[in-house]
Amino acid sequence: MDLAKPGLIRHHCDPNAVSTFQEYLNDYALPETKTSGEALIKKVIDEMEQKPRDLSIKMVDDVKSGKRDVFC
């Protein structure tokens, strides 16, 4: 609860969400859906604060390179 009450949980949930979505796109998306999804991931990451943004970029890059079940 110490992360949830002040709203800091998003610094963990948001990076986990975008990396999970990237994994889903890699596994199941049609090429045009993957392109749209990756554009959305970029937009969401660009709107994050610096620390979760940096973590999200690393996690998404890890997923793109073949790693599975990445999380912070």
N, CA, C and O atoms as a GROMACS GRO file, in nm:
protein
  288
    1MET      N    1   0.081  -0.120   0.000
    1MET     CA    2   0.000   0.000   0.000
    1MET      C    3   0.086   0.126   0.000
    1MET      O    4   0.038   0.234  -0.037
    2ASP      N    5   0.212   0.115   0.040
    2ASP     CA    6   0.294   0.235   0.046
    2ASP      C    7   0.320   0.293  -0.094
    2ASP      O    8   0.351   0.411  -0.105
    3LEU      N    9   0.308   0.214  -0.198
    3LEU     CA   10   0.321   0.266  -0.334
    3LEU      C   11   0.187   0.311  -0.391
    3LEU      O   12   0.182   0.405  -0.471
    4ALA      N   13   0.080   0.245  -0.351
    4ALA     CA   14  -0.051   0.273  -0.410
    4ALA      C   15  -0.110   0.406  -0.363
    4ALA      O   16  -0.161   0.483  -0.444
    5LYS      N   17  -0.102   0.434  -0.236
    5LYS     CA   18  -0.166   0.554  -0.183
    5LYS      C   19  -0.115   0.683  -0.246
    5LYS      O   20  -0.195   0.767  -0.286
    6PRO      N   21   0.017   0.703  -0.255
    6PRO     CA   22   0.063   0.828  -0.317
    6PRO      C   23   0.064   0.824  -0.470
    6PRO      O   24   0.101   0.924  -0.534
    7GLY      N   25   0.025   0.713  -0.530
    7GLY     CA   26   0.020   0.704  -0.676
    7GLY      C   27   0.150   0.659  -0.741
    7GLY      O   28   0.164   0.665  -0.863
    8LEU      N   29   0.243   0.614  -0.661
    8LEU     CA   30   0.373   0.574  -0.716
    8LEU      C   31   0.370   0.436  -0.781
    8LEU      O   32   0.467   0.397  -0.847
    9ILE      N   33   0.262   0.363  -0.764
    9ILE     CA   34   0.252   0.230  -0.822
    9ILE      C   35   0.262   0.236  -0.974
    9ILE      O   36   0.304   0.139  -1.038
   10ARG      N   37   0.222   0.349  -1.033
   10ARG     CA   38   0.228   0.362  -1.179
   10ARG      C   39   0.371   0.352  -1.230
   10ARG      O   40   0.392   0.316  -1.346
   11HIS      N   41   0.469   0.383  -1.145
   11HIS     CA   42   0.609   0.371  -1.187
   11HIS      C   43   0.649   0.225  -1.206
   11HIS      O   44   0.751   0.197  -1.268
   12HIS      N   45   0.570   0.133  -1.153
   12HIS     CA   46   0.593  -0.010  -1.173
   12HIS      C   47   0.493  -0.068  -1.272
   12HIS      O   48   0.529  -0.148  -1.358
   13CYS      N   49   0.369  -0.028  -1.261
   13CYS     CA   50   0.263  -0.084  -1.346
   13CYS      C   51   0.277  -0.042  -1.491
   13CYS      O   52   0.260  -0.124  -1.581
   14ASP      N   53   0.306   0.084  -1.515
   14ASP     CA   54   0.315   0.132  -1.653
   14ASP      C   55   0.426   0.061  -1.732
   14ASP      O   56   0.399   0.014  -1.843
   15PRO      N   57   0.549   0.053  -1.680
   15PRO     CA   58   0.652  -0.022  -1.754
   15PRO      C   59   0.615  -0.169  -1.775
   15PRO      O   60   0.639  -0.225  -1.882
   16ASN      N   61   0.557  -0.231  -1.674
   16ASN     CA   62   0.515  -0.370  -1.689
   16ASN      C   63   0.407  -0.384  -1.796
   16ASN      O   64   0.407  -0.479  -1.873
   17ALA      N   65   0.316  -0.288  -1.800
   17ALA     CA   66   0.207  -0.294  -1.898
   17ALA      C   67   0.259  -0.281  -2.040
   17ALA      O   68   0.218  -0.358  -2.127
   18VAL      N   69   0.348  -0.185  -2.065
   18VAL     CA   70   0.395  -0.168  -2.202
   18VAL      C   71   0.482  -0.284  -2.248
   18VAL      O   72   0.477  -0.323  -2.364
   19SER      N   73   0.560  -0.342  -2.157
   19SER     CA   74   0.642  -0.458  -2.197
   19SER      C   75   0.553  -0.580  -2.222
   19SER      O   76   0.581  -0.658  -2.313
   20THR      N   77   0.449  -0.597  -2.144
   20THR     CA   78   0.355  -0.707  -2.166
   20THR      C   79   0.281  -0.688  -2.298
   20THR      O   80   0.260  -0.785  -2.371
   21PHE      N   81   0.242  -0.566  -2.328
   21PHE     CA   82   0.174  -0.538  -2.454
   21PHE      C   83   0.268  -0.565  -2.572
   21PHE      O   84   0.225  -0.620  -2.674
   22GLN      N   85   0.395  -0.528  -2.559
   22GLN     CA   86   0.492  -0.557  -2.665
   22GLN      C   87   0.505  -0.707  -2.686
   22GLN      O   88   0.512  -0.754  -2.799
   23GLU      N   89   0.509  -0.782  -2.577
   23GLU     CA   90   0.517  -0.928  -2.587
   23GLU      C   91   0.394  -0.984  -2.659
   23GLU      O   92   0.406  -1.073  -2.743
   24TYR      N   93   0.278  -0.932  -2.627
   24TYR     CA   94   0.155  -0.974  -2.693
   24TYR      C   95   0.163  -0.943  -2.843
   24TYR      O   96   0.130  -1.028  -2.926
   25LEU      N   97   0.207  -0.822  -2.878
   25LEU     CA   98   0.219  -0.786  -3.019
   25LEU      C   99   0.315  -0.879  -3.092
   25LEU      O  100   0.287  -0.920  -3.205
   26ASN      N  101   0.426  -0.911  -3.029
   26ASN     CA  102   0.523  -1.003  -3.091
   26ASN      C  103   0.462  -1.140  -3.117
   26ASN      O  104   0.490  -1.203  -3.220
   27ASP      N  105   0.381  -1.187  -3.025
   27ASP     CA  106   0.328  -1.323  -3.032
   27ASP      C  107   0.204  -1.338  -3.119
   27ASP      O  108   0.187  -1.440  -3.185
   28TYR      N  109   0.118  -1.237  -3.121
   28TYR     CA  110  -0.015  -1.258  -3.179
   28TYR      C  111  -0.059  -1.156  -3.284
   28TYR      O  112  -0.153  -1.184  -3.359
   29ALA      N  113   0.003  -1.043  -3.292
   29ALA     CA  114  -0.050  -0.936  -3.377
   29ALA      C  115  -0.018  -0.956  -3.524
   29ALA      O  116   0.089  -1.005  -3.560
   30LEU      N  117  -0.112  -0.919  -3.607
   30LEU     CA  118  -0.088  -0.909  -3.750
   30LEU      C  119   0.009  -0.793  -3.773
   30LEU      O  120   0.018  -0.704  -3.689
   31PRO      N  121   0.081  -0.792  -3.885
   31PRO     CA  122   0.181  -0.685  -3.906
   31PRO      C  123   0.127  -0.543  -3.891
   31PRO      O  124   0.192  -0.458  -3.830
   32GLU      N  125   0.009  -0.516  -3.946
   32GLU     CA  126  -0.044  -0.379  -3.935
   32GLU      C  127  -0.086  -0.346  -3.791
   32GLU      O  128  -0.075  -0.232  -3.747
   33THR      N  129  -0.133  -0.446  -3.720
   33THR     CA  130  -0.169  -0.426  -3.578
   33THR      C  131  -0.043  -0.403  -3.496
   33THR      O  132  -0.042  -0.319  -3.406
   34LYS      N  133   0.062  -0.478  -3.526
   34LYS     CA  134   0.188  -0.460  -3.453
   34LYS      C  135   0.243  -0.319  -3.475
   34LYS      O  136   0.292  -0.257  -3.381
   35THR      N  137   0.235  -0.270  -3.596
   35THR     CA  138   0.282  -0.135  -3.625
   35THR      C  139   0.203  -0.031  -3.545
   35THR      O  140   0.261   0.060  -3.487
   36SER      N  141   0.071  -0.046  -3.542
   36SER     CA  142  -0.013   0.047  -3.466
   36SER      C  143   0.015   0.036  -3.317
   36SER      O  144   0.024   0.137  -3.247
   37GLY      N  145   0.028  -0.087  -3.269
   37GLY     CA  146   0.054  -0.109  -3.127
   37GLY      C  147   0.186  -0.051  -3.083
   37GLY      O  148   0.196   0.009  -2.976
   38GLU      N  149   0.289  -0.067  -3.165
   38GLU     CA  150   0.420  -0.014  -3.130
   38GLU      C  151   0.420   0.140  -3.133
   38GLU      O  152   0.491   0.203  -3.056
   39ALA      N  153   0.340   0.198  -3.222
   39ALA     CA  154   0.326   0.344  -3.221
   39ALA      C  155   0.259   0.391  -3.092
   39ALA      O  156   0.297   0.493  -3.035
   40LEU      N  157   0.160   0.315  -3.047
   40LEU     CA  158   0.094   0.348  -2.920
   40LEU      C  159   0.190   0.334  -2.803
   40LEU      O  160   0.192   0.419  -2.714
   41ILE      N  161   0.270   0.229  -2.802
   41ILE     CA  162   0.369   0.211  -2.696
   41ILE      C  163   0.463   0.330  -2.692
   41ILE      O  164   0.492   0.383  -2.585
   42LYS      N  165   0.512   0.373  -2.809
   42LYS     CA  166   0.602   0.488  -2.814
   42LYS      C  167   0.534   0.613  -2.758
   42LYS      O  168   0.595   0.688  -2.682
   43LYS      N  169   0.409   0.636  -2.794
   43LYS     CA  170   0.335   0.752  -2.745
   43LYS      C  171   0.321   0.748  -2.592
   43LYS      O  172   0.343   0.848  -2.525
   44VAL      N  173   0.285   0.632  -2.540
   44VAL     CA  174   0.267   0.617  -2.395
   44VAL      C  175   0.400   0.639  -2.323
   44VAL      O  176   0.405   0.708  -2.221
   45ILE      N  177   0.506   0.579  -2.374
   45ILE     CA  178   0.638   0.594  -2.311
   45ILE      C  179   0.682   0.740  -2.314
   45ILE      O  180   0.736   0.790  -2.216
   46ASP      N  181   0.658   0.808  -2.425
   46ASP     CA  182   0.698   0.949  -2.436
   46ASP      C  183   0.627   1.038  -2.334
   46ASP      O  184   0.679   1.144  -2.297
   47GLU      N  185   0.511   0.997  -2.288
   47GLU     CA  186   0.434   1.076  -2.191
   47GLU      C  187   0.467   1.042  -2.045
   47GLU      O  188   0.416   1.107  -1.954
   48MET      N  189   0.552   0.943  -2.022
   48MET     CA  190   0.589   0.903  -1.886
   48MET      C  191   0.693   0.997  -1.827
   48MET      O  192   0.762   1.070  -1.899
   49GLU      N  193   0.702   0.994  -1.696
   49GLU     CA  194   0.810   1.065  -1.627
   49GLU      C  195   0.941   0.992  -1.659
   49GLU      O  196   0.940   0.878  -1.705
   50GLN      N  197   1.053   1.058  -1.634
   50GLN     CA  198   1.184   1.009  -1.677
   50GLN      C  199   1.218   0.868  -1.628
   50GLN      O  200   1.256   0.782  -1.707
   51LYS      N  201   1.204   0.843  -1.499
   51LYS     CA  202   1.246   0.713  -1.443
   51LYS      C  203   1.165   0.597  -1.502
   51LYS      O  204   1.226   0.501  -1.550
   52PRO      N  205   1.031   0.602  -1.501
   52PRO     CA  206   0.958   0.491  -1.562
   52PRO      C  207   0.977   0.485  -1.714
   52PRO      O  208   0.969   0.378  -1.774
   53ARG      N  209   1.002   0.600  -1.778
   53ARG     CA  210   1.028   0.602  -1.922
   53ARG      C  211   1.155   0.522  -1.954
   53ARG      O  212   1.155   0.438  -2.043
   54ASP      N  213   1.261   0.551  -1.880
   54ASP     CA  214   1.387   0.480  -1.904
   54ASP      C  215   1.372   0.330  -1.882
   54ASP      O  216   1.422   0.248  -1.959
   55LEU      N  217   1.302   0.294  -1.776
   55LEU     CA  218   1.278   0.153  -1.745
   55LEU      C  219   1.192   0.088  -1.854
   55LEU      O  220   1.219  -0.024  -1.895
   56SER      N  221   1.090   0.158  -1.898
   56SER     CA  222   1.002   0.105  -2.003
   56SER      C  223   1.077   0.081  -2.133
   56SER      O  224   1.058  -0.022  -2.197
   57ILE      N  225   1.161   0.175  -2.171
   57ILE     CA  226   1.239   0.160  -2.294
   57ILE      C  227   1.326   0.036  -2.286
   57ILE      O  228   1.333  -0.042  -2.381
   58LYS      N  229   1.393   0.018  -2.172
   58LYS     CA  230   1.479  -0.099  -2.156
   58LYS      C  231   1.398  -0.227  -2.162
   58LYS      O  232   1.438  -0.324  -2.227
   59MET      N  233   1.284  -0.229  -2.094
   59MET     CA  234   1.203  -0.350  -2.090
   59MET      C  235   1.146  -0.385  -2.228
   59MET      O  236   1.147  -0.501  -2.267
   60VAL      N  237   1.098  -0.285  -2.300
   60VAL     CA  238   1.045  -0.309  -2.434
   60VAL      C  239   1.157  -0.357  -2.527
   60VAL      O  240   1.136  -0.448  -2.607
   61ASP      N  241   1.274  -0.297  -2.517
   61ASP     CA  242   1.387  -0.342  -2.597
   61ASP      C  243   1.424  -0.487  -2.565
   61ASP      O  244   1.457  -0.565  -2.654
   62ASP      N  245   1.418  -0.522  -2.437
   62ASP     CA  246   1.445  -0.661  -2.397
   62ASP      C  247   1.346  -0.757  -2.462
   62ASP      O  248   1.384  -0.863  -2.511
   63VAL      N  249   1.219  -0.720  -2.460
   63VAL     CA  250   1.115  -0.804  -2.520
   63VAL      C  251   1.137  -0.815  -2.670
   63VAL      O  252   1.126  -0.924  -2.727
   64LYS      N  253   1.168  -0.704  -2.735
   64LYS     CA  254   1.193  -0.706  -2.879
   64LYS      C  255   1.311  -0.795  -2.916
   64LYS      O  256   1.315  -0.853  -3.024
   65SER      N  257   1.408  -0.806  -2.824
   65SER     CA  258   1.525  -0.889  -2.852
   65SER      C  259   1.502  -1.036  -2.815
   65SER      O  260   1.593  -1.118  -2.828
   66GLY      N  261   1.381  -1.068  -2.770
   66GLY     CA  262   1.348  -1.209  -2.746
   66GLY      C  263   1.332  -1.252  -2.601
   66GLY      O  264   1.295  -1.366  -2.575
   67LYS      N  265   1.358  -1.162  -2.507
   67LYS     CA  266   1.340  -1.199  -2.366
   67LYS      C  267   1.191  -1.210  -2.337
   67LYS      O  268   1.109  -1.144  -2.401
   68ARG      N  269   1.156  -1.293  -2.241
   68ARG     CA  270   1.017  -1.318  -2.205
   68ARG      C  271   0.995  -1.283  -2.058
   68ARG      O  272   1.087  -1.290  -1.977
   69ASP      N  273   0.872  -1.246  -2.027
   69ASP     CA  274   0.832  -1.221  -1.889
   69ASP      C  275   0.922  -1.123  -1.816
   69ASP      O  276   0.961  -1.146  -1.702
   70VAL      N  277   0.953  -1.013  -1.882
   70VAL     CA  278   1.033  -0.908  -1.816
   70VAL      C  279   0.940  -0.826  -1.726
   70VAL      O  280   0.825  -0.801  -1.762
   71PHE      N  281   0.988  -0.786  -1.613
   71PHE     CA  282   0.909  -0.704  -1.522
   71PHE      C  283   1.002  -0.633  -1.426
   71PHE      O  284   1.117  -0.672  -1.407
   72CYS      N  285   0.949  -0.525  -1.366
   72CYS     CA  286   1.029  -0.450  -1.269
   72CYS      C  287   0.980  -0.476  -1.129
   72CYS      O  288   1.035  -0.421  -1.033
   0.00000   0.00000   0.00000
